[in-house]
Amino acid sequence: MGLQGPAVLVSQFISEARVATPSRSPARIGNCCALRSTLYKEDVCIGEHTTVWGSFYDAETKRWGYKCCKIMEKQGKCMAEKPPEPDPNSSDLDNSPDSEDFGHLGQEIIDWGNPPAELLPRDKFKAATAWVEHYVRFYVGEWQRKAADGYAGFPDLAVTTLKPLLKPSMEALELLIRRLHNPRELDRSEKTVRRGRETRAGMEGKVQQETLVLAQLDDITSNSQSLDYLAARAGYMKLTLGNKTWNNTFVAHVAACTMKGAREYRRNRDNFNTYDMDPDSQKYMHALLKLVQLAQCLKPNPDQSKNCVF
């Protein structure tokens, strides 16, 4: 027998190993064969138990058992009471106390049927979220009543502006109230990771951080409640436009010195705020402005310098 190359020896060794190794029965999945796992299966409930054996420990008997029924025998059946099965013929399959407040998509249902009878002052509320929701619910109720009366006493321009926007504004303000119940959902500006990638973001030293959305909503509604509609409109402008001074990145290349290349001057755009990043936030911000305009029609300021035009 002549000399065999390394490739032949390796192939022969693998063939002998395959013959010597006992094979496990393969499980066919589709067109592929996979070996059944010999590992212990965890988190498998048996005997009608809802928990696994070992999830409960009795310190007195020093034994492990099932947490669902507190029995210690590993092969014993579950003795816990089963919850009643819902009637398939009943339309109320979810008997949880909060199920009536959520729709089929899991969204909170906002009821506009019982608006506040009067607009309370701002100092009656400790939380800004409660105050903004109170303001929104009150003026949505006023809007509905004025729409039912045909906007009697309103200027023609106000009627033209407000009449077609009641329903879409209510839909947008529903989203605002849902986010007020979870204030962390209000701020949707550019993330911290995106901000960290920016270079020389404040080369002029004039960068101003954006104010929190909730604080700006509080400022707009508070000024509207005090009949300072001009300040409320200014708050709306800051809420939507923010403190940005550069909306686009500007790059300029100029000659450095004679025969010594060029220099690049770069000014990165400012960070996008919530209005720029989230279309849903744009909708409820527009709707909030309509509430401020409605408030001005209902309670105009005697000082005309504090009122705004439509």
Residue pairs with C-beta under 8 A, 6 or more apart in sequence:
4 12
24 35
24 36
24 38
25 36
26 33
26 34
26 35
26 36
27 33
27 34
27 35
27 36
28 34
42 52
43 52
44 52
45 51
45 52
46 53
47 75
47 76
47 77
47 78
48 77
48 78
49 66
49 68
49 69
49 77
49 78
50 68
50 78
50 80
51 66
51 67
51 68
52 66
53 64
53 65
53 66
53 74
54 64
54 65
55 66
55 67
55 68
56 64
56 65
56 66
56 67
56 70
57 63
57 64
57 65
58 64
58 65
58 70
58 72
61 72
63 72
64 72
65 71
65 72
65 73
66 78
68 78
68 80
69 78
69 79
69 80
71 78
71 79
86 93
86 95
100 109
101 108
101 109
102 108
102 109
103 109
107 178
108 177
108 178
108 181
110 174
110 177
110 178
112 137
112 140
112 141
112 144
112 170
115 137
115 138
115 140
115 141
115 142
115 144
116 134
116 137
116 138
116 141
118 138
119 134
119 135
119 138
119 139
119 225
120 134
121 225
122 131
122 221
122 222
122 225
125 131
125 134
128 214
128 215
128 217
128 218
129 180
129 181
129 183
129 214
131 218
131 221
131 222
132 176
132 180
132 214
132 217
132 218
132 221
133 177
133 180
135 221
135 224
135 225
135 291
136 173
136 176
136 177
136 221
136 288
136 291
137 177
139 291
139 294
139 295
140 169
140 170
140 173
140 291
142 294
142 298
143 162
143 166
143 169
143 291
143 294
144 166
146 152
146 154
146 294
146 298
147 163
147 166
151 158
151 159
151 162
151 163
154 162
154 297
155 297
155 310
157 310
158 293
158 297
158 310
161 290
161 293
161 310
162 290
162 293
162 294
162 297
165 287
165 290
168 283
168 287
169 286
169 287
169 290
169 291
170 287
171 283
172 280
172 283
172 284
172 286
172 287
173 284
173 287
173 288
173 291
175 280
175 283
175 284
176 284
176 287
176 288
178 185
179 185
179 186
180 186
180 214
183 214
186 212
186 213
186 214
186 217
186 274
186 281
187 212
187 213
187 214
187 274
188 274
188 277
188 278
188 281
189 210
189 271
189 272
189 273
189 274
189 276
189 277
190 271
190 272
190 277
194 271
195 201
195 271
198 268
198 271
199 266
199 268
200 266
200 267
200 268
201 207
201 268
201 270
201 271
203 267
206 245
207 270
208 243
209 243
210 242
210 243
210 271
210 273
210 274
211 238
213 239
213 274
213 281
216 235
216 238
216 239
217 239
217 288
219 235
220 232
220 235
220 236
220 239
220 288
220 292
221 232
221 288
223 229
223 231
223 232
223 235
224 232
224 291
224 292
224 295
224 296
227 299
227 300
227 301
227 306
228 301
228 306
229 292
229 295
229 296
229 301
229 306
229 307
229 308
230 305
230 306
230 307
230 308
231 306
232 292
233 289
233 292
233 308
236 285
236 288
236 289
236 292
239 275
239 285
240 275
240 282
240 285
241 275
242 270
242 273
242 275
242 276
243 270
244 269
244 270
244 271
244 273
245 270
246 267
246 268
246 269
246 270
247 269
247 270
248 269
249 266
249 267
249 268
249 269
250 266
250 267
251 264
251 265
251 266
251 267
252 264
252 265
252 266
253 262
253 263
253 264
253 265
254 262
254 263
254 265
255 262
255 263
256 262
256 263
274 281
275 281
275 282
275 285
293 308
293 310
296 307
296 308
300 307
301 307
